[in-house]
Amino acid sequence: MGTEILDEVFTVIEDRRDNPKKGSYVSGLLEKGETKVIEKFEEESGELSVAAKGDEKANTIHEAADVVFHLMVLLAAKGVRIDEVMEELRRRRR
């Protein structure tokens, strides 16, 4: 299914959290604090909602990717690993 990219991106996000890099979007967002990270996730979620109401599939895909990315930044900020979320989904599937 190609979900390996989630692990790859999450690894980079964690690295930017643990080893901030000048000029990095993720490092900069995380440095602004948890409230800003949450606000950015909320913003991106709203943009996805608007896109989903439209007819442009490509726009919905673009905004969905932004939501997934910012969700992973939020999880990293909270110290939650992506595999913990995947395990919760597996548990619910049983």
Secondary structure, 3 states (H helix, E strand, C coil): CCCHHHHHHHHHHHHHHHCCCCCCHHHHHHHCCHHHHHHHHHHHHHHHHHHHHCCCHHHHHHHHHHHHHHHHHHHHHCCCCHHHHHHHHHHHHC
